[in-house]
C-alpha cells in the first residue's frame, strides 16, 4: 500500500506516509470511531478520472456528521485534494482511501477534533475472470438499531473481517451476510444482486451500506430497460438463481459461481448480469454504456 516515497495528505499537508504520526490515544484506534471511504480512479482516454468522486465524498461527510465528528472539508476541496494525492504519486489506476480519525480522547463522548488522511495506491483493474464461491456467513450484519449502518464507520468492519476470514478458513472466496432478521444483506465489503427469469433482485435499503456501485447498477438497469426489484429475501431464494454478482467500488461487478456450493445455473456470458458488468466497465472508463 505504501513505499518509502509514497505521499499522503494528512491533516493540512502532504507528507511521506512513512513520516506521518498519529496519536495512540485516539478514539479511532481504541473504539473504531472513525469514518472512511473507498474510491477508485481510472486511466481513461481523457486522463485520470476519479469515478463518482462527489458521491463518495458526500457519503464521507454524511458518515462524519452521523458520528458527530468535526469535519469542515467541502466535497469539492476533497475532490481536489484527491487528484493532488494521485498526481504527487504519479498514479492513474488507483484506489483512494480517505479516513477521518478522531482526536485523543479516552472518554466515550464525541471527540473535539478530527484529522483527515487521504492515501492512494496503485490498483490493477485487469478483469477479474474468476467466479467467486461464496457462503452464507454465521455472522449477521450489525443491527440498524445498534449502529448507523448507512454510514461507513471503521468499527463496523470488525464484523466484515470476522465474516470474510470465516469464509476463507472454510475454503470460500467471500461471505454473504444476513441481517438481524435472517434476510440477505451484503458481503463483507460489497452489495449483492441475483438474476432470475430476466429480473434482478437486490436487498432493499435498511440493513445494508447503500453502495455507490449498487446505485450505479440500478441506473445502468434503467438505461438498459432491465427490471430491478429491491426487496427482502432469504438465501434460499437466491441459491440456484440464474446468475448473481457482488458489486462495490473495489470489486466492481464480480461474478458469483455458487452460494453454499449451489451453483448459479445460467450461462454467465448470456446473462443480463454480464451485460451490466460490461456496462459498468464502460462507465468507469468514461465511455457510453453500450460500447464493446
Ligand atoms: N457494503 C459494504 C459493507 C461495503 O464495505 C461496501 C464498500 N464500500 C459496499 C457495500 C459497496 O459500496 P460502494 O459501492 O459504495 O463501494
py3Dmol code that shows the C-alpha trace and the ligand (Angstrom):
import py3Dmol

protein = """\
ATOM      1  CA  UNK A   1       0.000   0.000   0.000  1.00  0.00           C
ATOM      2  CA  UNK A   2       2.851   2.363   0.595  1.00  0.00           C
ATOM      3  CA  UNK A   3       6.516   2.646  -0.086  1.00  0.00           C
ATOM      4  CA  UNK A   4       9.323   4.814   1.218  1.00  0.00           C
ATOM      5  CA  UNK A   5       8.394   7.682  -1.128  1.00  0.00           C
ATOM      6  CA  UNK A   6       4.567   7.446  -1.020  1.00  0.00           C
ATOM      7  CA  UNK A   7       2.925  10.811  -0.344  1.00  0.00           C
ATOM      8  CA  UNK A   8      -0.327  11.141   1.572  1.00  0.00           C
ATOM      9  CA  UNK A   9      -2.478  14.081   2.554  1.00  0.00           C
ATOM     10  CA  UNK A  10      -2.518  14.315   6.331  1.00  0.00           C
ATOM     11  CA  UNK A  11      -4.278  16.998   8.319  1.00  0.00           C
ATOM     12  CA  UNK A  12      -3.445  20.033   6.182  1.00  0.00           C
ATOM     13  CA  UNK A  13      -0.281  18.974   4.376  1.00  0.00           C
ATOM     14  CA  UNK A  14       1.240  16.471   2.010  1.00  0.00           C
ATOM     15  CA  UNK A  15       3.738  14.246   3.783  1.00  0.00           C
ATOM     16  CA  UNK A  16       5.573  10.998   3.269  1.00  0.00           C
ATOM     17  CA  UNK A  17       3.439   8.120   4.517  1.00  0.00           C
ATOM     18  CA  UNK A  18       6.419   6.824   6.460  1.00  0.00           C
ATOM     19  CA  UNK A  19       6.782  10.177   8.282  1.00  0.00           C
ATOM     20  CA  UNK A  20       3.128  10.536   9.324  1.00  0.00           C
ATOM     21  CA  UNK A  21       2.493  10.065  13.033  1.00  0.00           C
ATOM     22  CA  UNK A  22      -0.750   9.506  14.831  1.00  0.00           C
ATOM     23  CA  UNK A  23      -1.643   9.747  18.479  1.00  0.00           C
ATOM     24  CA  UNK A  24      -2.038   6.408  20.246  1.00  0.00           C
ATOM     25  CA  UNK A  25      -4.795   7.831  22.458  1.00  0.00           C
ATOM     26  CA  UNK A  26      -7.139   8.383  19.506  1.00  0.00           C
ATOM     27  CA  UNK A  27     -10.678   7.071  19.931  1.00  0.00           C
ATOM     28  CA  UNK A  28     -10.348   5.712  16.428  1.00  0.00           C
ATOM     29  CA  UNK A  29      -7.728   3.186  17.490  1.00  0.00           C
ATOM     30  CA  UNK A  30      -9.390   2.212  20.750  1.00  0.00           C
ATOM     31  CA  UNK A  31     -13.039   2.158  19.722  1.00  0.00           C
ATOM     32  CA  UNK A  32     -13.152   2.091  15.921  1.00  0.00           C
ATOM     33  CA  UNK A  33     -14.618   5.613  15.996  1.00  0.00           C
ATOM     34  CA  UNK A  34     -13.534   6.743  12.542  1.00  0.00           C
ATOM     35  CA  UNK A  35     -15.126   7.007   9.112  1.00  0.00           C
ATOM     36  CA  UNK A  36     -13.666   6.285   5.720  1.00  0.00           C
ATOM     37  CA  UNK A  37     -14.254   5.833   2.016  1.00  0.00           C
ATOM     38  CA  UNK A  38     -13.054   3.525  -0.718  1.00  0.00           C
ATOM     39  CA  UNK A  39     -12.793   5.243  -4.087  1.00  0.00           C
ATOM     40  CA  UNK A  40     -11.203   4.303  -7.399  1.00  0.00           C
ATOM     41  CA  UNK A  41      -9.568   6.297 -10.136  1.00  0.00           C
ATOM     42  CA  UNK A  42      -9.156   5.066 -13.681  1.00  0.00           C
ATOM     43  CA  UNK A  43      -6.841   5.904 -16.505  1.00  0.00           C
ATOM     44  CA  UNK A  44      -9.299   6.917 -19.212  1.00  0.00           C
ATOM     45  CA  UNK A  45      -8.945   8.394 -22.694  1.00  0.00           C
ATOM     46  CA  UNK A  46      -9.471  11.796 -21.059  1.00  0.00           C
ATOM     47  CA  UNK A  47      -6.779  11.256 -18.423  1.00  0.00           C
ATOM     48  CA  UNK A  48      -7.045  10.086 -14.836  1.00  0.00           C
ATOM     49  CA  UNK A  49     -10.624  10.241 -13.638  1.00  0.00           C
ATOM     50  CA  UNK A  50     -11.960   9.507 -10.143  1.00  0.00           C
ATOM     51  CA  UNK A  51     -15.225   7.604 -10.527  1.00  0.00           C
ATOM     52  CA  UNK A  52     -18.191   9.138  -8.660  1.00  0.00           C
ATOM     53  CA  UNK A  53     -15.859  11.273  -6.546  1.00  0.00           C
ATOM     54  CA  UNK A  54     -18.626  13.637  -5.409  1.00  0.00           C
ATOM     55  CA  UNK A  55     -20.898  10.772  -4.336  1.00  0.00           C
ATOM     56  CA  UNK A  56     -18.096   9.209  -2.276  1.00  0.00           C
ATOM     57  CA  UNK A  57     -17.170  12.472  -0.574  1.00  0.00           C
ATOM     58  CA  UNK A  58     -20.799  13.332   0.104  1.00  0.00           C
ATOM     59  CA  UNK A  59     -21.023   9.952   1.833  1.00  0.00           C
ATOM     60  CA  UNK A  60     -17.826  10.611   3.802  1.00  0.00           C
ATOM     61  CA  UNK A  61     -19.285  13.885   5.061  1.00  0.00           C
ATOM     62  CA  UNK A  62     -22.574  12.119   5.863  1.00  0.00           C
ATOM     63  CA  UNK A  63     -20.663   9.436   7.799  1.00  0.00           C
ATOM     64  CA  UNK A  64     -18.703  12.056   9.780  1.00  0.00           C
ATOM     65  CA  UNK A  65     -21.889  14.031  10.547  1.00  0.00           C
ATOM     66  CA  UNK A  66     -23.677  10.856  11.631  1.00  0.00           C
ATOM     67  CA  UNK A  67     -20.921  10.216  14.187  1.00  0.00           C
ATOM     68  CA  UNK A  68     -20.817  13.911  15.110  1.00  0.00           C
ATOM     69  CA  UNK A  69     -17.167  14.099  14.156  1.00  0.00           C
ATOM     70  CA  UNK A  70     -15.993  17.654  13.430  1.00  0.00           C
ATOM     71  CA  UNK A  71     -15.379  17.811   9.684  1.00  0.00           C
ATOM     72  CA  UNK A  72     -15.255  21.005   7.680  1.00  0.00           C
ATOM     73  CA  UNK A  73     -13.942  19.994   4.252  1.00  0.00           C
ATOM     74  CA  UNK A  74     -16.309  20.566   1.357  1.00  0.00           C
ATOM     75  CA  UNK A  75     -16.809  17.895  -1.270  1.00  0.00           C
ATOM     76  CA  UNK A  76     -15.024  19.950  -3.914  1.00  0.00           C
ATOM     77  CA  UNK A  77     -11.995  20.516  -1.651  1.00  0.00           C
ATOM     78  CA  UNK A  78     -11.871  16.780  -1.012  1.00  0.00           C
ATOM     79  CA  UNK A  79     -12.020  16.006  -4.726  1.00  0.00           C
ATOM     80  CA  UNK A  80      -9.197  18.482  -5.437  1.00  0.00           C
ATOM     81  CA  UNK A  81      -7.039  17.019  -2.652  1.00  0.00           C
ATOM     82  CA  UNK A  82      -7.624  13.542  -4.043  1.00  0.00           C
ATOM     83  CA  UNK A  83      -6.436  14.487  -7.517  1.00  0.00           C
ATOM     84  CA  UNK A  84      -3.395  16.073  -5.937  1.00  0.00           C
ATOM     85  CA  UNK A  85      -2.543  12.891  -3.996  1.00  0.00           C
ATOM     86  CA  UNK A  86      -2.835  10.908  -7.239  1.00  0.00           C
ATOM     87  CA  UNK A  87      -0.706  13.421  -9.087  1.00  0.00           C
ATOM     88  CA  UNK A  88       2.038  13.590  -6.437  1.00  0.00           C
ATOM     89  CA  UNK A  89       2.320   9.800  -6.550  1.00  0.00           C
ATOM     90  CA  UNK A  90       2.068   9.537 -10.347  1.00  0.00           C
ATOM     91  CA  UNK A  91      -0.993   7.281 -10.064  1.00  0.00           C
ATOM     92  CA  UNK A  92      -3.623   6.545 -12.730  1.00  0.00           C
ATOM     93  CA  UNK A  93      -5.475   3.318 -11.935  1.00  0.00           C
ATOM     94  CA  UNK A  94      -5.622   3.629  -8.179  1.00  0.00           C
ATOM     95  CA  UNK A  95      -7.604   3.052  -5.028  1.00  0.00           C
ATOM     96  CA  UNK A  96      -8.091   6.079  -2.757  1.00  0.00           C
ATOM     97  CA  UNK A  97      -8.639   5.691   0.943  1.00  0.00           C
ATOM     98  CA  UNK A  98      -9.800   8.816   2.772  1.00  0.00           C
ATOM     99  CA  UNK A  99     -10.014   8.296   6.530  1.00  0.00           C
ATOM    100  CA  UNK A 100     -11.255  10.651   9.231  1.00  0.00           C
ATOM    101  CA  UNK A 101      -9.727   9.921  12.624  1.00  0.00           C
ATOM    102  CA  UNK A 102     -10.700  11.262  15.985  1.00  0.00           C
ATOM    103  CA  UNK A 103      -8.566  13.280  18.369  1.00  0.00           C
ATOM    104  CA  UNK A 104      -7.064  11.841  21.568  1.00  0.00           C
ATOM    105  CA  UNK A 105      -9.921  11.162  23.953  1.00  0.00           C
ATOM    106  CA  UNK A 106     -10.396   8.052  26.041  1.00  0.00           C
ATOM    107  CA  UNK A 107     -13.906   9.036  27.086  1.00  0.00           C
ATOM    108  CA  UNK A 108     -16.958   7.675  25.330  1.00  0.00           C
ATOM    109  CA  UNK A 109     -18.109  11.116  24.253  1.00  0.00           C
ATOM    110  CA  UNK A 110     -17.521  12.698  20.877  1.00  0.00           C
ATOM    111  CA  UNK A 111     -14.046  13.940  20.021  1.00  0.00           C
ATOM    112  CA  UNK A 112     -13.276  17.652  19.832  1.00  0.00           C
ATOM    113  CA  UNK A 113     -11.202  17.450  16.678  1.00  0.00           C
ATOM    114  CA  UNK A 114     -10.619  15.137  13.800  1.00  0.00           C
ATOM    115  CA  UNK A 115      -7.928  14.657  11.216  1.00  0.00           C
ATOM    116  CA  UNK A 116      -8.261  13.777   7.562  1.00  0.00           C
ATOM    117  CA  UNK A 117      -5.962  11.339   5.835  1.00  0.00           C
ATOM    118  CA  UNK A 118      -6.069  10.595   2.093  1.00  0.00           C
ATOM    119  CA  UNK A 119      -3.996   7.644   0.974  1.00  0.00           C
ATOM    120  CA  UNK A 120      -3.808   6.198  -2.527  1.00  0.00           C
ATOM    121  CA  UNK A 121      -2.176   3.152  -4.022  1.00  0.00           C
ATOM    122  CA  UNK A 122      -1.910   1.549  -7.398  1.00  0.00           C
ATOM    123  CA  UNK A 123      -4.771  -0.728  -8.381  1.00  0.00           C
ATOM    124  CA  UNK A 124      -4.639  -3.206 -11.183  1.00  0.00           C
ATOM    125  CA  UNK A 125      -8.017  -3.104 -12.889  1.00  0.00           C
ATOM    126  CA  UNK A 126      -7.363  -6.158 -15.009  1.00  0.00           C
ATOM    127  CA  UNK A 127     -10.594  -8.055 -15.439  1.00  0.00           C
ATOM    128  CA  UNK A 128     -11.363 -10.452 -12.642  1.00  0.00           C
ATOM    129  CA  UNK A 129     -12.421 -13.541 -14.533  1.00  0.00           C
ATOM    130  CA  UNK A 130     -12.512 -15.771 -11.509  1.00  0.00           C
ATOM    131  CA  UNK A 131     -16.037 -16.520 -10.423  1.00  0.00           C
ATOM    132  CA  UNK A 132     -16.415 -16.356  -6.679  1.00  0.00           C
ATOM    133  CA  UNK A 133     -17.653 -19.184  -4.491  1.00  0.00           C
ATOM    134  CA  UNK A 134     -19.430 -17.676  -1.521  1.00  0.00           C
ATOM    135  CA  UNK A 135     -21.023 -18.991   1.664  1.00  0.00           C
ATOM    136  CA  UNK A 136     -23.733 -17.741   3.973  1.00  0.00           C
ATOM    137  CA  UNK A 137     -21.881 -16.367   6.973  1.00  0.00           C
ATOM    138  CA  UNK A 138     -22.565 -17.395  10.524  1.00  0.00           C
ATOM    139  CA  UNK A 139     -22.068 -13.693  11.388  1.00  0.00           C
ATOM    140  CA  UNK A 140     -25.022 -11.329  10.946  1.00  0.00           C
ATOM    141  CA  UNK A 141     -24.688  -7.714   9.807  1.00  0.00           C
ATOM    142  CA  UNK A 142     -24.935  -5.147  12.618  1.00  0.00           C
ATOM    143  CA  UNK A 143     -28.471  -4.403  13.722  1.00  0.00           C
ATOM    144  CA  UNK A 144     -29.534  -0.955  12.411  1.00  0.00           C
ATOM    145  CA  UNK A 145     -30.965  -0.221  15.848  1.00  0.00           C
ATOM    146  CA  UNK A 146     -27.461  -0.571  17.296  1.00  0.00           C
ATOM    147  CA  UNK A 147     -25.388   1.121  14.577  1.00  0.00           C
ATOM    148  CA  UNK A 148     -25.858   3.663  11.814  1.00  0.00           C
ATOM    149  CA  UNK A 149     -25.411   1.045   9.130  1.00  0.00           C
ATOM    150  CA  UNK A 150     -25.678   3.549   6.273  1.00  0.00           C
ATOM    151  CA  UNK A 151     -22.540   5.330   7.492  1.00  0.00           C
ATOM    152  CA  UNK A 152     -19.153   3.905   6.552  1.00  0.00           C
ATOM    153  CA  UNK A 153     -17.704   3.560  10.027  1.00  0.00           C
ATOM    154  CA  UNK A 154     -14.378   1.847  10.704  1.00  0.00           C
ATOM    155  CA  UNK A 155     -15.688  -0.106  13.708  1.00  0.00           C
ATOM    156  CA  UNK A 156     -18.337  -1.825  11.582  1.00  0.00           C
ATOM    157  CA  UNK A 157     -15.552  -3.544   9.691  1.00  0.00           C
ATOM    158  CA  UNK A 158     -14.680  -5.809  12.610  1.00  0.00           C
ATOM    159  CA  UNK A 159     -17.861  -7.643  11.591  1.00  0.00           C
ATOM    160  CA  UNK A 160     -16.616  -7.717   7.972  1.00  0.00           C
ATOM    161  CA  UNK A 161     -13.209  -9.102   8.955  1.00  0.00           C
ATOM    162  CA  UNK A 162     -14.792 -11.869  11.033  1.00  0.00           C
ATOM    163  CA  UNK A 163     -17.114 -12.888   8.203  1.00  0.00           C
ATOM    164  CA  UNK A 164     -14.513 -12.694   5.439  1.00  0.00           C
ATOM    165  CA  UNK A 165     -11.969 -14.686   7.443  1.00  0.00           C
ATOM    166  CA  UNK A 166     -14.545 -17.324   8.364  1.00  0.00           C
ATOM    167  CA  UNK A 167     -15.337 -17.780   4.649  1.00  0.00           C
ATOM    168  CA  UNK A 168     -11.643 -18.028   3.728  1.00  0.00           C
ATOM    169  CA  UNK A 169     -10.975 -20.504   6.559  1.00  0.00           C
ATOM    170  CA  UNK A 170     -13.756 -22.698   5.156  1.00  0.00           C
ATOM    171  CA  UNK A 171     -12.326 -22.574   1.640  1.00  0.00           C
ATOM    172  CA  UNK A 172     -14.681 -19.982   0.111  1.00  0.00           C
ATOM    173  CA  UNK A 173     -13.773 -16.705  -1.568  1.00  0.00           C
ATOM    174  CA  UNK A 174     -16.172 -14.490   0.355  1.00  0.00           C
ATOM    175  CA  UNK A 175     -19.042 -14.315   2.809  1.00  0.00           C
ATOM    176  CA  UNK A 176     -22.673 -13.404   2.292  1.00  0.00           C
ATOM    177  CA  UNK A 177     -24.033 -11.913   5.493  1.00  0.00           C
ATOM    178  CA  UNK A 178     -27.652 -11.917   6.579  1.00  0.00           C
ATOM    179  CA  UNK A 179     -29.273  -9.107   8.517  1.00  0.00           C
ATOM    180  CA  UNK A 180     -30.568  -9.476  12.062  1.00  0.00           C
ATOM    181  CA  UNK A 181     -33.868 -10.885  10.682  1.00  0.00           C
ATOM    182  CA  UNK A 182     -32.224 -13.549   8.531  1.00  0.00           C
ATOM    183  CA  UNK A 183     -32.630 -11.774   5.196  1.00  0.00           C
ATOM    184  CA  UNK A 184     -29.729 -11.451   2.774  1.00  0.00           C
ATOM    185  CA  UNK A 185     -27.895  -8.190   3.412  1.00  0.00           C
ATOM    186  CA  UNK A 186     -24.499  -7.899   1.715  1.00  0.00           C
ATOM    187  CA  UNK A 187     -20.950  -9.147   1.582  1.00  0.00           C
ATOM    188  CA  UNK A 188     -18.135  -8.070   3.883  1.00  0.00           C
ATOM    189  CA  UNK A 189     -17.392  -5.183   1.516  1.00  0.00           C
ATOM    190  CA  UNK A 190     -19.861  -5.220  -1.361  1.00  0.00           C
ATOM    191  CA  UNK A 191     -23.566  -5.304  -2.185  1.00  0.00           C
ATOM    192  CA  UNK A 192     -25.256  -8.253  -3.848  1.00  0.00           C
ATOM    193  CA  UNK A 193     -27.661  -8.848  -6.762  1.00  0.00           C
ATOM    194  CA  UNK A 194     -29.117 -12.008  -8.225  1.00  0.00           C
ATOM    195  CA  UNK A 195     -30.915 -12.616 -11.502  1.00  0.00           C
ATOM    196  CA  UNK A 196     -33.929 -14.848 -12.071  1.00  0.00           C
ATOM    197  CA  UNK A 197     -36.095 -15.078 -15.197  1.00  0.00           C
ATOM    198  CA  UNK A 198     -34.848 -11.794 -16.613  1.00  0.00           C
ATOM    199  CA  UNK A 199     -35.322  -9.760 -13.424  1.00  0.00           C
ATOM    200  CA  UNK A 200     -32.650  -8.533 -10.996  1.00  0.00           C
ATOM    201  CA  UNK A 201     -33.139  -8.620  -7.250  1.00  0.00           C
ATOM    202  CA  UNK A 202     -31.173  -6.849  -4.539  1.00  0.00           C
ATOM    203  CA  UNK A 203     -31.784  -6.330  -0.812  1.00  0.00           C
ATOM    204  CA  UNK A 204     -33.777  -3.202  -0.017  1.00  0.00           C
ATOM    205  CA  UNK A 205     -32.102  -0.437   1.986  1.00  0.00           C
ATOM    206  CA  UNK A 206     -32.280  -0.545   5.756  1.00  0.00           C
ATOM    207  CA  UNK A 207     -29.765  -3.206   6.716  1.00  0.00           C
ATOM    208  CA  UNK A 208     -27.013  -2.507   4.187  1.00  0.00           C
ATOM    209  CA  UNK A 209     -24.438   0.060   3.254  1.00  0.00           C
ATOM    210  CA  UNK A 210     -26.182   1.613   0.250  1.00  0.00           C
ATOM    211  CA  UNK A 211     -23.311   1.306  -2.182  1.00  0.00           C
ATOM    212  CA  UNK A 212     -22.491   3.828  -4.844  1.00  0.00           C
ATOM    213  CA  UNK A 213     -21.874   0.896  -7.179  1.00  0.00           C
ATOM    214  CA  UNK A 214     -25.295  -0.532  -6.270  1.00  0.00           C
ATOM    215  CA  UNK A 215     -26.871   2.809  -7.220  1.00  0.00           C
ATOM    216  CA  UNK A 216     -24.827   2.816 -10.445  1.00  0.00           C
ATOM    217  CA  UNK A 217     -26.007  -0.718 -11.287  1.00  0.00           C
ATOM    218  CA  UNK A 218     -29.622   0.377 -10.735  1.00  0.00           C
ATOM    219  CA  UNK A 219     -29.012   3.372 -13.067  1.00  0.00           C
ATOM    220  CA  UNK A 220     -27.495   1.064 -15.695  1.00  0.00           C
ATOM    221  CA  UNK A 221     -30.515  -1.242 -15.452  1.00  0.00           C
ATOM    222  CA  UNK A 222     -32.853   1.715 -16.009  1.00  0.00           C
ATOM    223  CA  UNK A 223     -30.903   2.690 -19.114  1.00  0.00           C
ATOM    224  CA  UNK A 224     -30.842  -0.874 -20.438  1.00  0.00           C
ATOM    225  CA  UNK A 225     -34.513  -1.469 -19.627  1.00  0.00           C
ATOM    226  CA  UNK A 226     -33.761  -4.221 -17.088  1.00  0.00           C
ATOM    227  CA  UNK A 227     -36.203  -4.596 -14.192  1.00  0.00           C
ATOM    228  CA  UNK A 228     -34.688  -4.359 -10.700  1.00  0.00           C
ATOM    229  CA  UNK A 229     -36.624  -5.321  -7.585  1.00  0.00           C
ATOM    230  CA  UNK A 230     -35.350  -4.105  -4.192  1.00  0.00           C
ATOM    231  CA  UNK A 231     -36.835  -6.349  -1.523  1.00  0.00           C
ATOM    232  CA  UNK A 232     -36.160  -8.593   1.485  1.00  0.00           C
ATOM    233  CA  UNK A 233     -35.285 -12.170   0.614  1.00  0.00           C
ATOM    234  CA  UNK A 234     -33.781 -15.233   2.245  1.00  0.00           C
ATOM    235  CA  UNK A 235     -30.699 -17.037   0.928  1.00  0.00           C
ATOM    236  CA  UNK A 236     -32.978 -19.922  -0.185  1.00  0.00           C
ATOM    237  CA  UNK A 237     -34.438 -17.634  -2.832  1.00  0.00           C
ATOM    238  CA  UNK A 238     -31.038 -16.728  -4.153  1.00  0.00           C
ATOM    239  CA  UNK A 239     -29.493 -20.216  -4.219  1.00  0.00           C
ATOM    240  CA  UNK A 240     -29.614 -21.746  -7.694  1.00  0.00           C
ATOM    241  CA  UNK A 241     -30.710 -18.474  -9.366  1.00  0.00           C
ATOM    242  CA  UNK A 242     -29.692 -17.847 -12.999  1.00  0.00           C
ATOM    243  CA  UNK A 243     -26.787 -15.529 -12.093  1.00  0.00           C
ATOM    244  CA  UNK A 244     -25.527 -13.355  -9.264  1.00  0.00           C
ATOM    245  CA  UNK A 245     -22.858 -10.773  -8.586  1.00  0.00           C
ATOM    246  CA  UNK A 246     -21.294  -8.684  -5.871  1.00  0.00           C
ATOM    247  CA  UNK A 247     -20.787  -5.022  -6.593  1.00  0.00           C
ATOM    248  CA  UNK A 248     -18.670  -2.402  -4.931  1.00  0.00           C
ATOM    249  CA  UNK A 249     -16.035   0.151  -5.751  1.00  0.00           C
ATOM    250  CA  UNK A 250     -13.183  -2.324  -5.316  1.00  0.00           C
ATOM    251  CA  UNK A 251     -14.964  -5.441  -6.619  1.00  0.00           C
ATOM    252  CA  UNK A 252     -16.717  -3.577  -9.469  1.00  0.00           C
ATOM    253  CA  UNK A 253     -19.250  -6.151 -10.764  1.00  0.00           C
ATOM    254  CA  UNK A 254     -17.875  -9.511  -9.615  1.00  0.00           C
ATOM    255  CA  UNK A 255     -19.376 -12.737 -10.933  1.00  0.00           C
ATOM    256  CA  UNK A 256     -20.512 -15.314  -8.384  1.00  0.00           C
ATOM    257  CA  UNK A 257     -20.170 -19.029  -9.138  1.00  0.00           C
ATOM    258  CA  UNK A 258     -22.140 -20.521  -6.255  1.00  0.00           C
ATOM    259  CA  UNK A 259     -23.747 -19.843  -2.911  1.00  0.00           C
ATOM    260  CA  UNK A 260     -23.204 -22.526  -0.268  1.00  0.00           C
ATOM    261  CA  UNK A 261     -21.939 -24.828  -3.049  1.00  0.00           C
ATOM    262  CA  UNK A 262     -25.173 -24.482  -5.035  1.00  0.00           C
ATOM    263  CA  UNK A 263     -24.131 -23.143  -8.459  1.00  0.00           C
ATOM    264  CA  UNK A 264     -25.876 -20.312 -10.262  1.00  0.00           C
ATOM    265  CA  UNK A 265     -27.371 -22.126 -13.208  1.00  0.00           C
ATOM    266  CA  UNK A 266     -27.405 -19.788 -16.196  1.00  0.00           C
ATOM    267  CA  UNK A 267     -24.542 -19.235 -18.623  1.00  0.00           C
ATOM    268  CA  UNK A 268     -22.826 -16.062 -17.367  1.00  0.00           C
ATOM    269  CA  UNK A 269     -21.996 -14.822 -20.864  1.00  0.00           C
ATOM    270  CA  UNK A 270     -25.704 -14.861 -21.806  1.00  0.00           C
ATOM    271  CA  UNK A 271     -26.934 -13.203 -18.602  1.00  0.00           C
ATOM    272  CA  UNK A 272     -28.212  -9.688 -18.048  1.00  0.00           C
ATOM    273  CA  UNK A 273     -25.679  -9.564 -15.217  1.00  0.00           C
ATOM    274  CA  UNK A 274     -22.868  -9.950 -17.734  1.00  0.00           C
ATOM    275  CA  UNK A 275     -24.276  -7.024 -19.778  1.00  0.00           C
ATOM    276  CA  UNK A 276     -24.349  -4.955 -16.595  1.00  0.00           C
ATOM    277  CA  UNK A 277     -20.755  -5.920 -15.817  1.00  0.00           C
ATOM    278  CA  UNK A 278     -19.636  -4.698 -19.257  1.00  0.00           C
ATOM    279  CA  UNK A 279     -21.708  -1.527 -18.989  1.00  0.00           C
ATOM    280  CA  UNK A 280     -20.160  -0.735 -15.603  1.00  0.00           C
ATOM    281  CA  UNK A 281     -16.660  -1.145 -17.029  1.00  0.00           C
ATOM    282  CA  UNK A 282     -17.559   1.267 -19.850  1.00  0.00           C
ATOM    283  CA  UNK A 283     -18.920   3.821 -17.382  1.00  0.00           C
ATOM    284  CA  UNK A 284     -15.834   3.855 -15.150  1.00  0.00           C
ATOM    285  CA  UNK A 285     -13.690   4.350 -18.236  1.00  0.00           C
ATOM    286  CA  UNK A 286     -15.848   7.308 -19.278  1.00  0.00           C
ATOM    287  CA  UNK A 287     -17.359   5.521 -22.281  1.00  0.00           C
ATOM    288  CA  UNK A 288     -21.009   5.124 -23.200  1.00  0.00           C
ATOM    289  CA  UNK A 289     -22.551   2.077 -21.537  1.00  0.00           C
ATOM    290  CA  UNK A 290     -23.174   0.149 -24.743  1.00  0.00           C
ATOM    291  CA  UNK A 291     -19.652   0.328 -26.144  1.00  0.00           C
ATOM    292  CA  UNK A 292     -17.912  -3.012 -26.612  1.00  0.00           C
TER     293      UNK A 292
END
"""
ligand_1 = """\
16
LIG
N -21.248 -2.872 1.565
C -20.159 -2.796 2.334
C -20.197 -3.386 3.697
C -19.004 -2.149 1.869
O -17.918 -2.073 2.627
C -19.005 -1.620 0.562
C -17.762 -0.959 0.024
N -17.753 0.401 0.351
C -20.163 -1.731 -0.210
C -21.271 -2.364 0.330
C -20.222 -1.174 -1.595
O -20.194 0.224 -1.559
P -19.635 1.084 -2.769
O -20.313 0.582 -3.989
O -20.051 2.460 -2.433
O -18.174 0.884 -2.814
"""
view = py3Dmol.view(width=600, height=400)
view.addModel(protein, "pdb")
view.setStyle({"model": 0}, {"cartoon": {"style": "trace"}})
view.addModel(ligand_1, "xyz")
view.setStyle({"model": 1}, {"stick": {}})
view.zoomTo()
view.show()
